[in-house]
């Protein structure tokens, strides 16, 4: 069976998003003392409303994320070929943006692995059909808070292993639907799931600010 191309590996990736300030909450002023007392009594027993869906999507961009580790699960469809893939990766935001991830699958009993590194304005790729890294210029941002989207809708509140999260759905720059989960306590991104042309891609963030770094492959391993 023909090995999947890099485009097939990346078919499920969603365009990762910027965040706004939380809207301040306040009680409505009422014209009479009786109405004011009634409103305050009801407010005391009513849970605070969540931010708007767009505000939730904007939160990770302002969160204090320096680096993050994530796991990947994908179902990739490319032409007549469909396969499942798993992997993991890291993103570094400060002091300089960089990212690295690995995905692998098994086809016809053969394990295939794809790796990508983005650092220093360059993208390095290692595909199953080439033993050496290829390199090209890259303008891709590795910010994990890239939950940028339009037509955002709030879906509710979910309890994830990493904490309680707001759940939002929206569309990315290409019009593909995605869902995002943002931790309520600090605005950190916890999960991102996208769909594109029958392929699905889910990234789950599980570790933050560990001091991890990303380096380019050795020059001797890069195809000239």
VMD Tcl script that draws the C-alpha trace (Angstrom):
set ca {
  {0.00 0.00 0.00}
  {1.31 3.43 -0.90}
  {2.56 5.43 2.09}
  {0.44 8.52 2.89}
  {1.92 11.81 1.83}
  {2.63 14.73 4.18}
  {-0.54 16.36 2.86}
  {-2.51 13.32 3.99}
  {-0.97 13.49 7.43}
  {-1.83 17.15 7.75}
  {-5.29 16.98 6.18}
  {-6.95 16.90 9.57}
  {-5.10 19.83 11.11}
  {-7.20 22.86 12.00}
  {-5.87 26.33 11.73}
  {-5.10 26.88 15.30}
  {-6.58 31.77 17.93}
  {-6.71 35.01 19.83}
  {-8.42 36.06 23.05}
  {-10.24 39.05 24.54}
  {-10.84 40.39 28.00}
  {-13.64 38.99 30.14}
  {-16.72 41.24 30.14}
  {-17.35 42.71 33.59}
  {-20.56 41.58 35.27}
  {-22.87 43.96 37.11}
  {-26.45 44.01 38.42}
  {-29.05 46.11 36.68}
  {-30.06 49.25 38.57}
  {-33.68 49.13 39.61}
  {-35.91 52.06 40.27}
  {-37.25 51.05 43.66}
  {-35.73 49.71 46.85}
  {-38.08 46.71 46.84}
  {-37.06 45.66 43.32}
  {-33.38 46.18 44.14}
  {-33.59 43.92 47.21}
  {-35.41 41.28 45.18}
  {-32.83 41.36 42.38}
  {-29.92 41.08 44.80}
  {-31.58 38.14 46.55}
  {-32.07 36.29 43.28}
  {-28.53 37.06 42.12}
  {-27.12 35.49 45.25}
  {-28.71 32.17 44.29}
  {-27.93 32.32 40.55}
  {-24.58 31.00 39.19}
  {-22.49 33.56 37.35}
  {-22.95 33.46 33.59}
  {-19.94 32.33 31.52}
  {-18.16 34.73 29.15}
  {-19.41 34.84 25.58}
  {-18.20 32.17 23.15}
  {-15.88 34.61 21.39}
  {-14.42 35.79 24.69}
  {-13.69 32.19 25.61}
  {-11.85 31.63 22.33}
  {-9.79 34.74 23.03}
  {-8.72 33.72 26.53}
  {-5.77 31.39 25.77}
  {-3.99 34.16 23.85}
  {-3.73 36.17 27.05}
  {-2.98 33.22 29.34}
  {0.53 32.79 30.75}
  {1.41 29.80 28.55}
  {5.17 29.50 27.95}
  {5.17 25.95 26.59}
  {2.77 23.03 26.37}
  {2.68 19.30 25.61}
  {-0.22 17.75 23.74}
  {-1.34 14.35 22.48}
  {-2.85 13.80 19.03}
  {-5.55 11.47 17.76}
  {-6.58 11.59 14.10}
  {-8.70 9.80 11.54}
  {-7.31 10.80 8.16}
  {-9.04 10.42 4.81}
  {-7.03 11.02 1.64}
  {-8.67 9.94 -1.60}
  {-9.57 6.26 -1.27}
  {-7.24 5.80 1.71}
  {-8.39 6.17 5.32}
  {-6.40 5.43 8.44}
  {-6.11 6.27 12.12}
  {-3.03 7.97 13.55}
  {-1.77 8.95 16.98}
  {1.08 11.04 18.26}
  {2.16 13.88 20.49}
  {4.01 17.16 20.38}
  {5.19 20.27 22.15}
  {4.81 23.96 21.50}
  {7.02 26.72 22.87}
  {5.68 30.26 23.07}
  {8.37 32.08 25.03}
  {11.09 33.22 24.63}
  {10.83 32.19 20.95}
  {7.98 30.36 19.25}
  {8.70 26.81 18.12}
  {6.91 23.47 17.83}
  {7.56 19.79 17.30}
  {5.19 16.87 16.78}
  {5.22 13.24 15.73}
  {2.38 11.17 14.25}
  {2.38 7.50 13.38}
  {0.06 4.87 11.95}
  {0.15 1.26 10.82}
  {-0.74 0.30 7.25}
  {-0.50 -3.26 5.90}
  {1.44 -4.23 9.00}
  {4.00 -1.48 8.50}
  {4.47 1.35 11.02}
  {4.79 4.75 9.36}
  {5.90 7.87 11.17}
  {5.88 11.54 10.25}
  {7.71 14.26 12.18}
  {7.66 18.04 11.91}
  {9.74 20.73 13.62}
  {9.13 24.47 13.29}
  {11.79 26.76 14.74}
  {13.77 29.82 13.70}
  {11.40 30.60 10.82}
  {11.98 27.20 9.18}
  {9.91 24.03 8.91}
  {11.68 20.66 9.00}
  {9.79 17.54 7.85}
  {10.66 13.86 8.10}
  {8.36 11.59 6.07}
  {8.09 7.79 5.87}
  {9.44 7.81 2.31}
  {12.55 9.91 3.02}
  {15.24 9.08 5.63}
  {16.47 12.69 5.75}
  {14.82 15.90 6.92}
  {13.62 18.39 4.32}
  {13.55 22.10 5.14}
  {11.60 25.12 3.92}
  {10.70 28.59 5.16}
  {7.77 28.76 7.55}
  {5.51 31.57 8.71}
  {3.32 29.23 10.77}
  {2.67 30.32 14.35}
  {3.08 27.57 16.92}
  {0.96 29.32 19.52}
  {-1.29 26.68 21.11}
  {-3.79 29.40 21.90}
  {-4.61 29.66 18.20}
  {-8.26 28.94 18.77}
  {-9.13 31.63 16.25}
  {-12.61 31.22 14.86}
  {-15.83 32.78 13.67}
  {-19.52 31.96 14.24}
  {-18.65 30.90 17.77}
  {-21.30 29.28 19.96}
  {-21.15 28.31 23.64}
  {-21.94 24.61 24.17}
  {-21.64 24.35 27.92}
  {-19.28 23.40 30.72}
  {-17.30 20.14 30.80}
  {-15.10 18.50 33.43}
  {-11.83 17.35 31.84}
  {-8.86 15.63 33.52}
  {-7.01 18.96 33.53}
  {-9.90 20.91 35.06}
  {-13.31 22.41 34.45}
  {-13.58 23.91 30.98}
  {-15.83 26.05 28.83}
  {-16.82 24.24 25.61}
  {-17.20 26.26 22.40}
  {-17.73 25.44 18.73}
  {-16.73 27.70 15.82}
  {-15.28 27.72 12.29}
  {-11.62 28.24 11.40}
  {-10.24 30.51 8.67}
  {-11.00 27.85 6.04}
  {-14.59 27.44 7.17}
  {-13.98 24.05 8.78}
  {-15.84 23.38 12.06}
  {-13.91 22.90 15.27}
  {-14.57 22.62 18.98}
  {-12.39 24.07 21.75}
  {-12.21 23.56 25.49}
  {-10.68 26.35 27.60}
  {-9.92 25.98 31.31}
  {-12.04 28.29 33.41}
  {-9.48 28.89 36.16}
  {-6.70 30.38 34.01}
  {-7.79 30.48 30.34}
  {-5.37 27.71 29.30}
  {-6.25 25.70 26.17}
  {-7.14 22.10 27.10}
  {-8.49 20.49 23.95}
  {-9.01 21.25 20.26}
  {-10.98 19.05 17.82}
  {-11.40 19.84 14.14}
  {-13.02 18.27 11.08}
  {-11.98 18.76 7.46}
  {-13.11 16.82 4.38}
  {-13.94 13.69 6.35}
  {-10.79 13.79 8.46}
  {-10.79 14.50 12.18}
  {-7.99 15.80 14.36}
  {-7.95 16.14 18.16}
  {-5.19 17.71 20.27}
  {-5.38 17.38 24.05}
  {-3.06 19.57 26.14}
  {-1.85 17.91 29.34}
  {1.31 19.69 30.56}
  {2.26 23.36 30.66}
  {5.33 25.49 31.42}
  {7.83 22.66 31.89}
  {10.74 24.58 30.34}
  {10.96 22.29 27.30}
  {12.89 23.52 24.25}
  {12.79 22.75 20.51}
  {15.91 22.51 18.32}
  {16.44 22.04 14.61}
  {17.70 18.63 13.40}
  {21.49 18.22 13.05}
  {22.77 19.72 9.81}
  {24.14 16.33 8.78}
  {20.60 14.88 8.84}
  {19.08 17.57 6.59}
  {18.67 16.95 2.87}
  {20.62 19.52 0.89}
}
mol new
graphics top color blue
foreach p $ca { graphics top sphere $p radius 0.5 }
foreach p [lrange $ca 0 end-1] q [lrange $ca 1 end] { graphics top cylinder $p $q radius 0.2 }
display resetview
